[in-house]
């Protein structure tokens, strides 16, 4: 079967179209015929070697196959499944690319990590949901903010930031989002209450709106400690990519890892329901053939991608 992976770490052109053996599902596992796989910054980090230590810790050998978000059809079930899934079901799945990710015609993953695809969406759109929405969900769960409290979001125009806005508004929070002029209408349509300038003085502009400081920040732009000044004493900061810094003034720093909900089926199903209900907006920026995955990586690294880039394995 086809897969897209790297034999040697490096730039986008290191991604190769490969022939690999078809995997077989084991106990409580499901094999999915992948129709679409979304492209993420984590995929870039696997390709360029930033995840080399994790790969080595798992004892893996090349090819290394990226991909965490997928949509497709259940192709085979291993023993020990509870009857929730059956062959032919359209599904979405969330997977860590160790030992192998979603850039392949077929993938095996725990059945707990697979849920029914959102009704009313094609596979390309459906593949953009779980990873970013689940990451935003964890961040909000960790902060435990109450309706009426104030949340600021950096990188709000990206996929993670957009889901964070929508989930926060669904919970009655007041949302401040950073935005470039081109993104203002989009972010307001998602529910952002106030906008501050992207790449402006984030702390100053947030404090002008909320002099006492916001109750929490979701830092999708990976500004890390640069956001602390915008947060009230004993507030909350959700960070990504394993920032090693610490809070001050009693600020609680939450280090978010989507792997913590990889097998939390109830959370994944709830996100699907929220997509079906229109709470979450699935945004596709562009679609590529698998053999053009390198071009998708180039576009992602160039920046200003709004929504998700997707590899179409359907043909």
Backbone bond lengths (Angstrom), bond angles and torsions (degrees), N, CA, C in turn:
res aa  C-N    CA-C-N  psi(-1)  N-CA   C-N-CA  omega(-1)  CA-C   N-CA-C  phi
1 X - - - 1.460 - - 1.519 109.40 -
2 X 1.353 115.97 163.25 1.453 121.00 179.27 1.523 111.60 -81.17
3 X 1.322 114.46 145.55 1.459 121.66 168.65 1.519 107.29 -147.65
4 X 1.323 115.77 157.19 1.463 122.00 174.93 1.517 107.04 -115.03
5 X 1.322 115.95 121.99 1.452 118.74 -178.55 1.503 111.58 -157.00
6 X 1.333 115.18 -175.62 1.458 121.25 179.57 1.521 109.81 -122.26
7 X 1.298 114.98 139.27 1.458 121.49 172.38 1.530 110.00 -91.32
8 X 1.332 115.67 -28.81 1.458 122.62 -179.14 1.518 108.28 -137.88
9 X 1.327 117.58 134.83 1.455 121.12 179.21 1.528 111.05 -61.78
10 X 1.337 115.24 148.68 1.457 118.76 177.55 1.509 111.80 163.69
11 X 1.324 115.72 -151.78 1.448 122.37 -176.51 1.520 112.68 -76.76
12 X 1.345 117.14 -178.57 1.466 121.43 -177.36 1.522 113.98 -54.64
13 X 1.333 118.16 -35.06 1.463 120.24 -177.27 1.527 112.41 -69.87
14 X 1.338 117.90 -7.06 1.469 120.31 174.34 1.522 111.74 -73.36
15 X 1.316 117.39 -16.62 1.467 120.27 176.61 1.532 109.52 -68.78
16 X 1.321 115.87 128.76 1.462 121.25 -175.98 1.526 110.53 -124.25
17 X 1.315 115.81 149.81 1.459 121.92 168.44 1.519 107.48 -82.09
18 X 1.324 116.87 119.85 1.463 122.17 -172.08 1.521 110.72 -122.20
19 X 1.313 115.72 157.25 1.464 122.09 168.39 1.523 107.38 -106.54
20 X 1.333 116.56 121.61 1.465 121.49 -178.94 1.521 108.75 -129.42
21 X 1.314 116.19 164.05 1.456 121.19 -179.60 1.529 110.76 -71.07
22 X 1.309 115.90 144.30 1.466 121.45 177.38 1.523 108.93 -72.36
23 X 1.343 117.82 127.32 1.471 119.55 -178.68 1.525 111.66 -78.36
24 X 1.323 116.20 155.49 1.461 122.10 177.26 1.520 109.03 -113.60
25 X 1.335 118.46 136.16 1.465 119.89 -179.04 1.522 111.76 -72.61
26 X 1.333 115.56 140.13 1.445 121.22 175.65 1.516 111.14 -99.06
27 X 1.316 116.47 -158.09 1.462 121.65 -176.87 1.532 110.24 -62.96
28 X 1.333 115.87 130.18 1.468 123.63 178.87 1.526 112.11 57.50
29 X 1.312 116.34 28.90 1.461 121.44 176.39 1.519 110.30 -115.29
30 X 1.324 115.65 162.38 1.449 122.58 178.80 1.519 108.27 -134.39
31 X 1.312 115.44 142.32 1.467 119.18 173.09 1.523 108.07 -103.40
32 X 1.324 115.19 132.91 1.460 121.64 -178.31 1.520 108.93 -115.69
33 X 1.327 115.57 131.59 1.463 121.10 167.93 1.515 106.38 -78.90
34 X 1.323 116.74 109.44 1.454 122.24 -174.28 1.532 109.95 -74.98
35 X 1.315 116.22 128.13 1.460 121.60 172.88 1.526 111.77 -103.36
36 X 1.328 116.81 -26.45 1.467 120.29 179.53 1.520 109.20 -154.34
37 X 1.333 115.70 141.49 1.461 122.09 176.78 1.521 108.16 -133.28
38 X 1.324 116.81 124.85 1.459 121.00 -179.29 1.528 110.35 -80.80
39 X 1.320 115.38 151.52 1.466 123.19 -177.51 1.529 108.45 -102.26
40 X 1.334 116.45 134.60 1.461 120.29 -176.41 1.517 111.28 -135.04
41 X 1.343 117.72 164.62 1.465 120.29 174.91 1.523 112.94 -57.53
42 X 1.330 117.85 -30.48 1.463 120.29 177.32 1.523 110.85 -62.38
43 X 1.333 116.73 -36.13 1.461 120.61 177.32 1.525 111.06 -63.21
44 X 1.319 115.80 -40.11 1.467 120.64 177.56 1.520 110.04 -62.80
45 X 1.329 116.64 -41.89 1.463 120.80 -179.29 1.522 111.74 -65.58
46 X 1.330 117.47 -35.33 1.460 119.53 174.91 1.527 110.43 -66.42
47 X 1.321 115.95 -43.51 1.469 120.75 -177.64 1.523 112.76 -64.53
48 X 1.328 117.09 -39.27 1.464 118.73 -173.64 1.528 113.92 -91.96
49 X 1.333 116.33 0.43 1.457 119.45 174.17 1.510 115.86 99.54
50 X 1.333 118.51 0.14 1.461 119.97 179.35 1.520 112.87 -66.78
51 X 1.330 116.87 -19.17 1.463 120.69 176.33 1.526 111.79 -102.38
52 X 1.321 117.23 18.01 1.469 120.41 -175.69 1.523 112.05 -59.10
53 X 1.323 117.85 -39.49 1.460 120.50 -178.54 1.526 110.95 -64.11
54 X 1.334 116.55 -40.15 1.464 119.83 177.97 1.523 110.82 -66.79
55 X 1.319 116.42 -42.47 1.459 120.59 178.45 1.524 110.71 -61.26
56 X 1.329 116.23 -43.81 1.460 119.94 178.92 1.530 111.08 -64.11
57 X 1.336 116.26 -37.84 1.461 119.92 -179.71 1.522 111.98 -64.22
58 X 1.330 116.41 -28.64 1.465 120.88 177.15 1.534 112.02 -85.40
59 X 1.327 117.24 -3.56 1.456 120.68 179.64 1.516 113.55 68.12
60 X 1.326 117.16 30.77 1.459 120.87 -175.67 1.525 110.94 -86.58
61 X 1.313 114.83 152.16 1.462 122.76 175.07 1.525 108.72 -119.98
62 X 1.336 118.08 153.94 1.469 119.29 179.25 1.529 110.83 -64.84
63 X 1.348 116.41 156.36 1.470 126.41 7.82 1.528 112.81 -77.82
64 X 1.336 115.27 148.46 1.450 122.38 175.27 1.527 107.32 -100.61
65 X 1.317 115.79 123.00 1.468 121.49 -172.49 1.526 108.88 -109.81
66 X 1.348 118.37 115.79 1.470 120.96 -179.33 1.533 111.45 -76.84
67 X 1.339 113.74 -179.23 1.461 120.92 171.78 1.509 113.05 114.14
68 X 1.336 116.62 123.25 1.467 121.98 179.61 1.521 113.31 -118.02
69 X 1.320 117.91 -23.65 1.473 122.90 -176.87 1.511 109.76 -112.28
70 X 1.328 118.23 131.85 1.462 120.06 179.61 1.514 111.12 -146.83
71 X 1.325 114.00 156.25 1.457 122.10 170.89 1.515 107.39 -137.18
72 X 1.319 116.39 142.80 1.457 120.04 -178.87 1.515 111.25 -179.29
73 X 1.324 116.24 -149.56 1.466 122.95 -174.68 1.521 108.73 -129.69
74 X 1.322 116.81 137.25 1.467 120.71 176.54 1.522 108.83 -60.75
75 X 1.313 114.85 124.50 1.463 121.89 -175.19 1.520 112.13 -104.36
76 X 1.329 117.45 -33.16 1.467 122.09 179.86 1.516 108.67 -161.96
77 X 1.320 115.92 150.59 1.462 122.45 178.99 1.517 109.61 -119.71
78 X 1.328 115.98 135.08 1.448 120.05 173.26 1.520 110.81 -80.36
79 X 1.326 118.06 172.58 1.472 120.77 175.94 1.519 110.51 -65.62
80 X 1.325 115.43 156.55 1.455 119.61 175.66 1.509 114.86 87.59
81 X 1.323 119.14 5.94 1.461 120.66 175.49 1.524 109.81 -78.75
82 X 1.347 115.89 150.71 1.464 120.68 -170.84 1.516 114.04 -93.70
83 X 1.315 118.12 7.44 1.459 120.51 178.90 1.514 114.18 90.40
84 X 1.339 117.12 -3.24 1.471 120.01 179.03 1.519 111.62 -65.60
85 X 1.331 117.17 -34.52 1.454 123.07 -179.50 1.516 109.81 -113.98
86 X 1.334 115.60 151.09 1.459 119.74 175.32 1.521 109.08 -141.88
87 X 1.316 115.92 160.09 1.462 120.19 -179.57 1.529 110.17 -57.78
88 X 1.311 115.95 137.66 1.454 122.01 -179.57 1.510 114.80 93.26
89 X 1.337 118.59 -9.93 1.456 120.95 179.43 1.534 110.64 -68.01
90 X 1.328 117.49 132.90 1.478 119.31 169.79 1.524 108.90 -74.40
91 X 1.322 116.71 130.96 1.462 120.99 -172.95 1.523 111.22 -140.66
92 X 1.329 114.53 164.54 1.460 122.55 166.60 1.524 107.04 -123.14
93 X 1.325 115.24 152.48 1.453 119.44 -178.08 1.508 111.55 -142.88
94 X 1.318 114.76 156.72 1.462 123.25 177.86 1.521 107.58 -123.88
95 X 1.324 116.89 127.12 1.472 120.02 -172.66 1.522 109.78 -142.94
96 X 1.324 116.97 143.41 1.457 121.35 167.72 1.529 108.24 -85.95
97 X 1.330 118.48 141.77 1.473 120.27 -175.03 1.533 113.71 -80.69
98 X 1.319 116.37 37.00 1.454 121.61 177.38 1.533 107.08 -131.89
99 X 1.319 120.49 102.29 1.465 126.01 19.11 1.525 116.35 -88.87
100 X 1.339 118.95 -20.95 1.464 119.27 -177.03 1.512 109.25 -150.67
101 X 1.336 115.38 142.49 1.445 120.99 -178.01 1.516 113.48 -98.23
102 X 1.330 114.47 -164.57 1.463 121.96 -166.78 1.515 114.77 -87.58
103 X 1.338 119.55 -2.70 1.458 120.62 179.20 1.531 109.88 -77.89
104 X 1.306 117.91 67.62 1.467 121.77 -176.36 1.516 109.53 -160.19
105 X 1.326 115.32 158.77 1.466 119.63 178.00 1.522 111.77 -62.62
106 X 1.333 116.73 -35.91 1.462 120.74 -179.87 1.519 109.09 -140.48
107 X 1.328 115.33 148.31 1.453 121.09 179.12 1.517 109.26 -143.42
108 X 1.321 115.60 145.04 1.457 122.31 173.93 1.518 108.40 -105.40
109 X 1.330 116.25 133.77 1.453 120.82 177.43 1.525 109.44 -150.44
110 X 1.330 118.33 162.27 1.461 120.25 179.55 1.522 110.91 -58.57
111 X 1.318 116.34 139.66 1.467 118.90 -178.63 1.526 111.34 -62.02
112 X 1.337 117.94 -26.41 1.465 120.95 177.49 1.521 112.28 -63.12
113 X 1.333 117.60 -22.62 1.463 122.61 -177.09 1.521 112.63 -92.65
114 X 1.338 116.57 7.45 1.470 122.32 -176.37 1.524 108.90 -123.77
115 X 1.328 116.18 131.59 1.470 121.07 178.52 1.526 108.92 -137.05
116 X 1.312 115.37 163.05 1.466 120.60 179.14 1.521 110.52 -56.70
117 X 1.322 116.80 137.36 1.466 121.46 179.29 1.526 109.90 -66.50
118 X 1.317 117.74 150.12 1.468 119.73 177.96 1.526 111.37 -63.68
119 X 1.320 115.49 129.56 1.462 120.06 179.88 1.521 110.31 -68.09
120 X 1.336 115.44 142.70 1.449 120.60 177.08 1.512 114.32 91.81
121 X 1.338 117.48 3.46 1.460 121.45 179.53 1.526 109.96 -123.96
122 X 1.336 116.33 145.55 1.457 118.56 174.25 1.528 109.48 -78.12
123 X 1.341 115.87 172.65 1.465 119.72 -175.83 1.529 111.91 -63.20
124 X 1.332 116.93 -37.76 1.467 119.54 -179.24 1.520 110.03 -60.42
125 X 1.316 117.56 -49.39 1.464 120.63 179.06 1.527 111.33 -64.25
126 X 1.326 116.58 -43.65 1.467 120.33 -176.91 1.520 112.31 -61.53
127 X 1.323 116.96 -30.41 1.466 120.14 -177.59 1.523 112.77 -68.66
128 X 1.316 117.73 -12.41 1.468 120.77 -175.76 1.523 113.35 -90.74
129 X 1.318 118.14 1.75 1.460 120.67 -168.61 1.525 115.23 -85.75
130 X 1.318 118.00 -60.47 1.460 120.18 -155.67 1.522 115.58 -66.91
131 X 1.321 119.12 -49.07 1.456 118.71 -170.57 1.521 111.98 -61.93
132 X 1.330 117.40 -52.20 1.459 119.65 -177.26 1.523 112.12 -70.55
133 X 1.315 117.38 -40.40 1.462 119.22 179.52 1.524 110.67 -66.40
134 X 1.333 117.64 -39.54 1.458 120.24 177.99 1.522 111.30 -66.03
135 X 1.327 116.68 -37.29 1.464 120.24 177.82 1.522 110.63 -63.15
136 X 1.331 116.70 -44.69 1.462 120.27 176.89 1.526 111.26 -63.32
137 X 1.324 116.24 -38.68 1.465 121.17 179.21 1.533 111.17 -61.49
138 X 1.339 116.92 -43.98 1.467 120.57 178.81 1.526 110.07 -62.01
139 X 1.332 116.46 -45.03 1.463 120.19 -178.29 1.525 111.14 -58.09
140 X 1.323 116.75 -45.32 1.461 119.97 179.40 1.524 111.35 -67.54
141 X 1.309 117.05 -40.14 1.467 119.86 178.02 1.526 111.33 -60.27
142 X 1.337 116.46 -40.87 1.463 120.49 -178.09 1.527 111.52 -67.06
143 X 1.323 117.11 -37.25 1.465 119.97 -176.44 1.520 112.91 -77.75
144 X 1.338 117.22 -28.10 1.473 121.77 177.05 1.537 112.37 53.71
145 X 1.323 116.56 46.15 1.458 120.10 177.42 1.525 110.63 -77.48
146 X 1.311 115.75 155.68 1.466 122.07 -177.89 1.524 110.55 -106.70
147 X 1.333 117.53 156.47 1.462 120.04 177.67 1.527 111.28 -51.72
148 X 1.346 114.93 136.33 1.450 120.74 -178.86 1.513 113.89 94.21
149 X 1.333 117.65 -17.84 1.461 118.86 176.97 1.522 110.11 -74.68
150 X 1.332 115.38 165.08 1.464 121.33 -170.57 1.520 111.12 -109.71
151 X 1.324 115.27 129.20 1.466 123.44 -178.46 1.520 108.85 -124.00
152 X 1.332 117.11 130.33 1.462 121.69 172.56 1.524 108.98 -105.74
153 X 1.330 115.99 144.66 1.462 121.84 -177.18 1.520 108.71 -129.18
154 X 1.340 116.66 122.07 1.454 120.71 171.91 1.525 108.87 -91.92
155 X 1.334 116.91 156.94 1.456 119.44 -176.72 1.514 111.70 61.12
156 X 1.316 115.95 34.16 1.465 120.61 -171.06 1.519 113.43 -66.55
157 X 1.325 118.36 -23.56 1.462 120.36 -177.18 1.523 112.78 -80.58
158 X 1.334 118.00 -12.44 1.454 120.88 178.20 1.518 111.64 -78.72
159 X 1.337 115.70 178.49 1.464 120.06 -176.47 1.524 111.68 -64.18
160 X 1.320 117.57 -46.06 1.459 120.79 178.40 1.523 110.83 -63.10
161 X 1.319 116.85 -46.63 1.451 120.11 -179.23 1.517 113.03 -61.69
162 X 1.343 116.03 -40.51 1.455 119.53 179.38 1.520 112.56 -63.13
163 X 1.333 116.91 -44.21 1.466 119.60 177.11 1.523 110.88 -64.92
164 X 1.342 117.32 -36.53 1.459 120.02 179.10 1.533 111.00 -62.89
165 X 1.337 116.53 -41.97 1.465 119.39 176.52 1.520 110.28 -57.45
166 X 1.326 116.32 -50.75 1.463 120.17 -172.65 1.527 112.25 -68.34
167 X 1.320 117.47 -40.17 1.465 119.74 177.77 1.521 110.65 -67.39
168 X 1.330 116.92 -39.38 1.464 119.94 179.15 1.526 111.41 -64.61
169 X 1.328 117.14 -42.97 1.462 119.88 179.22 1.522 110.86 -65.37
170 X 1.333 117.54 -35.42 1.465 120.76 178.13 1.528 110.97 -63.16
171 X 1.339 116.94 -20.88 1.460 121.16 -179.72 1.521 112.33 -102.53
172 X 1.326 116.66 9.60 1.451 120.32 173.26 1.509 115.39 81.98
173 X 1.332 118.33 18.65 1.455 121.21 178.47 1.528 110.62 -84.25
174 X 1.312 116.34 154.10 1.458 122.36 170.15 1.515 107.50 -89.60
175 X 1.340 117.58 125.77 1.460 121.99 -171.19 1.525 111.28 -113.88
176 X 1.333 114.63 128.97 1.461 123.30 171.85 1.523 106.85 -110.27
177 X 1.321 117.71 124.46 1.464 121.73 -175.36 1.517 110.40 -124.04
178 X 1.336 116.57 142.10 1.460 118.55 172.82 1.527 109.09 -81.17
179 X 1.331 116.16 146.51 1.465 119.70 -174.33 1.514 110.67 -154.83
180 X 1.330 115.26 141.47 1.456 120.28 165.24 1.527 107.47 -84.26
181 X 1.335 118.89 162.79 1.468 119.70 -178.39 1.533 113.27 -54.96
182 X 1.328 117.53 -36.04 1.463 120.36 -178.16 1.525 112.93 -69.10
183 X 1.334 117.40 -19.64 1.461 121.01 -175.20 1.520 113.74 -99.81
184 X 1.312 117.29 -5.05 1.458 119.26 -171.02 1.524 112.85 -60.48
185 X 1.315 117.49 -46.99 1.470 120.23 -178.31 1.521 110.88 -62.68
186 X 1.337 116.62 -41.81 1.461 120.39 -179.08 1.522 111.20 -62.74
187 X 1.324 117.25 -45.55 1.463 120.15 -177.24 1.522 111.53 -69.33
188 X 1.304 116.51 -35.36 1.460 118.63 176.26 1.526 110.89 -67.08
189 X 1.338 116.86 -36.21 1.467 119.43 177.63 1.523 111.60 -66.50
190 X 1.333 117.29 -26.02 1.475 120.84 176.64 1.520 111.78 -79.80
191 X 1.332 116.71 -13.92 1.450 119.41 175.04 1.505 116.13 118.57
192 X 1.335 119.00 0.98 1.468 120.41 179.67 1.527 109.87 -57.48
193 X 1.329 116.65 131.42 1.458 121.57 -178.34 1.517 112.21 -83.03
194 X 1.335 116.77 -35.84 1.465 121.95 -178.42 1.525 108.29 -139.10
195 X 1.327 115.78 148.67 1.458 121.62 178.85 1.517 109.90 -121.13
196 X 1.331 115.90 140.73 1.453 121.85 170.99 1.524 107.51 -121.58
197 X 1.315 115.96 160.92 1.461 119.48 -174.38 1.515 112.25 -69.14
198 X 1.315 116.17 130.83 1.452 121.06 171.39 1.534 108.03 -66.23
199 X 1.313 116.11 133.57 1.464 124.60 -177.88 1.539 112.35 64.73
200 X 1.327 116.22 17.51 1.451 119.09 170.59 1.524 109.03 -87.22
201 X 1.330 115.88 -162.85 1.462 120.57 175.19 1.522 106.83 -85.17
202 X 1.337 115.92 90.31 1.462 121.91 -171.93 1.524 111.15 -56.05
203 X 1.325 117.01 -48.91 1.458 120.28 -176.40 1.525 110.60 -61.78
204 X 1.330 116.65 -47.81 1.460 120.09 -178.63 1.527 111.52 -60.95
205 X 1.324 116.62 -44.64 1.465 119.59 -175.46 1.524 111.47 -70.34
206 X 1.326 117.33 -35.67 1.465 119.18 175.98 1.523 110.15 -66.59
207 X 1.327 116.11 -42.49 1.471 119.59 -178.95 1.535 111.98 -67.46
208 X 1.332 117.87 -27.87 1.459 119.33 174.21 1.521 110.73 -65.58
209 X 1.326 116.60 -35.64 1.461 120.97 178.16 1.521 111.60 -79.05
210 X 1.330 116.14 -39.29 1.471 121.73 -176.11 1.535 107.17 -131.17
211 X 1.318 118.83 85.74 1.464 120.65 -173.54 1.526 114.44 -55.95
212 X 1.326 116.94 -32.44 1.465 119.88 -179.35 1.532 113.21 -80.48
213 X 1.339 116.66 -6.73 1.462 121.40 -178.05 1.514 111.84 93.70
214 X 1.322 115.87 147.16 1.462 120.55 -179.50 1.524 110.28 -74.38
215 X 1.330 115.14 161.95 1.465 120.16 179.25 1.521 111.93 -76.17
216 X 1.326 117.12 -25.61 1.454 119.49 179.58 1.511 111.69 -161.86
217 X 1.339 115.07 159.30 1.458 122.70 174.34 1.521 108.61 -130.31
218 X 1.334 116.54 132.02 1.460 122.17 166.55 1.518 106.32 -101.81
219 X 1.323 116.15 114.35 1.466 121.53 -169.27 1.529 111.30 -98.44
220 X 1.326 115.75 70.90 1.463 119.99 -179.94 1.518 112.74 -69.88
221 X 1.337 118.63 -17.85 1.460 121.91 178.52 1.533 112.30 -85.35
222 X 1.340 116.90 -2.61 1.475 123.23 178.69 1.534 110.59 58.73
223 X 1.319 115.28 47.49 1.463 120.63 173.14 1.529 111.33 -83.49
224 X 1.333 116.01 -21.53 1.460 123.39 176.29 1.527 111.70 56.80
225 X 1.323 118.62 -123.60 1.451 121.76 -172.85 1.510 114.82 -61.85
226 X 1.328 117.57 -18.55 1.470 120.15 178.76 1.522 112.32 -64.49
227 X 1.325 117.93 -16.12 1.467 120.92 -177.66 1.524 112.87 -91.42
228 X 1.337 118.67 -12.12 1.459 121.22 -170.23 1.524 112.68 -58.86
229 X 1.324 117.19 -35.52 1.457 120.16 -177.96 1.511 114.06 -65.29
230 X 1.337 117.89 -16.16 1.464 120.83 179.70 1.525 112.72 -85.09
231 X 1.330 116.81 -8.44 1.469 121.87 -170.51 1.527 110.31 -103.13
232 X 1.312 116.77 139.15 1.472 121.35 177.67 1.528 110.00 -66.63
233 X 1.310 115.75 163.65 1.465 120.36 173.27 1.532 109.78 -56.47
234 X 1.325 115.85 136.12 1.467 123.17 178.57 1.533 112.90 64.95
235 X 1.342 116.14 20.85 1.465 120.25 174.75 1.522 111.37 -82.21
236 X 1.329 115.48 -159.47 1.461 120.89 -171.16 1.527 111.15 -134.81
237 X 1.329 115.17 143.58 1.461 122.71 174.83 1.521 109.05 -133.59
238 X 1.330 116.97 121.58 1.467 121.91 174.90 1.516 108.73 -100.17
239 X 1.336 115.72 122.44 1.458 121.55 -176.86 1.520 109.95 -120.88
240 X 1.343 114.46 163.28 1.451 121.45 -174.60 1.533 109.51 -131.90
241 X 1.305 117.09 166.21 1.466 122.23 179.64 1.527 113.04 61.67
242 X 1.335 116.22 35.13 1.464 122.77 168.34 1.524 113.45 55.23
243 X 1.339 116.73 49.98 1.460 120.17 173.54 1.519 109.46 -62.29
244 X 1.319 117.23 134.48 1.461 121.94 -176.14 1.513 113.29 -94.92
245 X 1.313 118.21 3.39 1.449 120.67 -178.04 1.517 112.34 -75.41
246 X 1.306 115.14 175.03 1.458 120.95 -178.64 1.520 109.46 -129.28
247 X 1.310 115.37 161.47 1.443 120.93 178.03 1.519 111.15 -78.18
248 X 1.304 115.94 176.64 1.466 124.24 175.66 1.511 105.85 -143.44
249 X 1.332 116.52 165.47 1.470 120.96 -179.18 1.523 111.88 54.62
250 X 1.330 116.42 30.43 1.458 120.38 178.56 1.511 114.57 76.15
251 X 1.331 118.15 11.86 1.469 121.04 179.62 1.530 110.04 -68.78
252 X 1.310 115.20 132.83 1.464 122.15 179.83 1.523 109.92 -89.18
253 X 1.330 117.26 120.12 1.457 121.96 179.54 1.528 108.44 -100.04
254 X 1.333 116.29 122.17 1.461 122.65 -179.69 1.526 108.86 -108.38
255 X 1.317 116.71 117.89 1.464 121.85 -179.64 1.526 108.06 -93.14
256 X 1.324 115.14 110.54 1.463 122.00 -168.37 1.525 110.88 -93.14
257 X 1.319 115.54 130.22 1.462 122.49 178.23 1.516 108.14 -134.43
258 X 1.326 116.75 114.98 1.468 120.27 -176.07 1.525 111.64 -63.29
259 X 1.327 117.65 -20.76 1.456 120.04 177.60 1.515 113.11 -59.84
260 X 1.330 117.46 -20.37 1.462 120.16 -178.89 1.525 113.05 -69.86
261 X 1.343 117.92 -17.64 1.470 120.06 177.86 1.524 111.93 -116.36
262 X 1.334 115.19 15.97 1.455 119.89 -176.16 1.530 112.07 -53.56
263 X 1.329 116.70 -36.09 1.462 120.83 -176.43 1.528 111.91 -116.43
264 X 1.334 115.19 21.57 1.468 120.12 176.52 1.529 108.64 -90.34
265 X 1.320 115.38 81.13 1.459 121.25 -172.47 1.527 112.19 -56.56
266 X 1.321 117.28 -39.37 1.464 120.15 -177.58 1.523 111.33 -61.82
267 X 1.338 117.52 -39.55 1.467 120.75 178.29 1.522 110.36 -66.09
268 X 1.328 116.95 -43.69 1.465 120.28 -179.50 1.533 110.55 -63.48
269 X 1.322 116.89 -41.21 1.465 120.24 179.32 1.526 111.06 -65.27
270 X 1.328 117.78 -38.35 1.453 120.69 179.15 1.526 111.16 -64.28
271 X 1.324 117.21 -38.78 1.468 120.09 177.37 1.527 110.99 -64.19
272 X 1.319 117.06 -39.12 1.466 120.86 175.96 1.530 109.75 -61.08
273 X 1.322 116.66 -45.46 1.466 120.06 178.55 1.523 111.57 -60.08
274 X 1.325 116.76 -39.91 1.462 119.52 -179.72 1.523 111.88 -68.74
275 X 1.331 117.11 -31.02 1.464 119.82 173.24 1.525 110.46 -66.45
276 X 1.329 116.17 -44.12 1.470 120.36 179.85 1.528 111.20 -63.37
277 X 1.328 116.80 -34.07 1.470 121.42 -177.81 1.530 112.90 -82.09
278 X 1.337 116.81 -7.02 1.452 120.13 -179.51 1.514 114.28 86.49
279 X 1.339 117.28 5.22 1.465 120.26 175.99 1.523 109.73 -67.11
280 X 1.330 116.54 -38.48 1.456 123.16 -179.91 1.524 109.99 -110.30
281 X 1.316 116.50 135.32 1.461 122.89 -179.95 1.522 109.42 -102.43
282 X 1.334 116.66 121.83 1.462 121.27 179.60 1.527 108.30 -88.68
283 X 1.323 116.68 119.22 1.475 121.01 -173.36 1.524 110.28 -116.87
284 X 1.316 116.41 120.38 1.470 122.84 176.21 1.523 107.73 -104.54
285 X 1.328 116.20 122.48 1.462 120.27 179.44 1.518 111.71 -85.59
286 X 1.353 117.32 -40.74 1.462 121.33 -178.07 1.522 108.53 -166.56
287 X 1.322 116.17 159.17 1.463 122.39 -177.78 1.521 109.00 -126.67
288 X 1.337 116.57 138.40 1.458 123.10 -177.04 1.517 110.23 -130.19
289 X 1.333 115.79 149.89 1.459 120.49 168.50 1.526 108.26 -69.44
290 X 1.340 118.15 151.98 1.471 119.71 -178.72 1.519 113.66 -53.60
291 X 1.333 116.53 -41.02 1.467 118.99 -177.76 1.529 112.52 -68.50
292 X 1.332 116.50 -11.38 1.464 120.42 177.25 1.530 111.52 -103.25
293 X 1.328 116.36 22.14 1.468 119.90 179.04 1.519 111.42 -56.90
294 X 1.324 116.59 -33.34 1.473 120.00 178.71 1.528 110.93 -58.32
295 X 1.345 116.32 -38.55 1.466 120.16 -179.67 1.530 110.66 -68.82
296 X 1.332 116.42 -36.19 1.463 119.70 176.11 1.527 110.46 -63.53
297 X 1.325 116.70 -41.31 1.468 120.16 178.21 1.527 110.72 -65.33
298 X 1.314 117.06 -40.25 1.470 119.73 177.37 1.524 110.66 -60.79
299 X 1.332 116.04 -44.03 1.464 119.46 -178.51 1.522 110.60 -65.51
300 X 1.328 117.14 -41.03 1.458 119.97 179.50 1.522 110.93 -63.26
301 X 1.319 117.23 -43.40 1.458 121.03 -179.01 1.533 112.00 -69.63
302 X 1.314 117.37 -24.39 1.468 120.52 177.86 1.521 112.07 -71.28
303 X 1.336 116.88 -21.23 1.458 121.01 175.57 1.515 113.95 90.65
304 X 1.344 114.28 176.90 1.465 124.21 -179.95 1.522 113.00 58.26
305 X 1.321 117.24 35.10 1.462 121.47 172.74 1.521 107.90 -87.49
306 X 1.303 116.79 126.24 1.455 121.83 179.60 1.525 108.16 -109.97
307 X 1.318 117.06 112.31 1.453 120.71 -170.93 1.514 109.39 95.98
308 X 1.330 116.98 -160.25 1.450 121.25 -174.80 1.525 111.05 -116.38
309 X 1.324 115.64 144.97 1.455 122.91 169.28 1.515 107.38 -87.65
310 X 1.339 116.20 141.91 1.463 119.88 -171.63 1.528 110.24 -134.19
311 X 1.333 115.70 138.59 1.466 122.09 171.63 1.520 108.29 -94.91
312 X 1.324 116.34 127.31 1.473 122.30 -176.75 1.525 109.28 -97.11
313 X 1.330 115.82 104.19 1.469 121.99 178.12 1.532 111.26 -95.72
314 X 1.322 117.34 11.19 1.453 119.69 -172.61 1.509 115.10 -68.32
315 X 1.346 117.54 -28.91 1.460 119.18 -176.21 1.500 111.28 -86.00
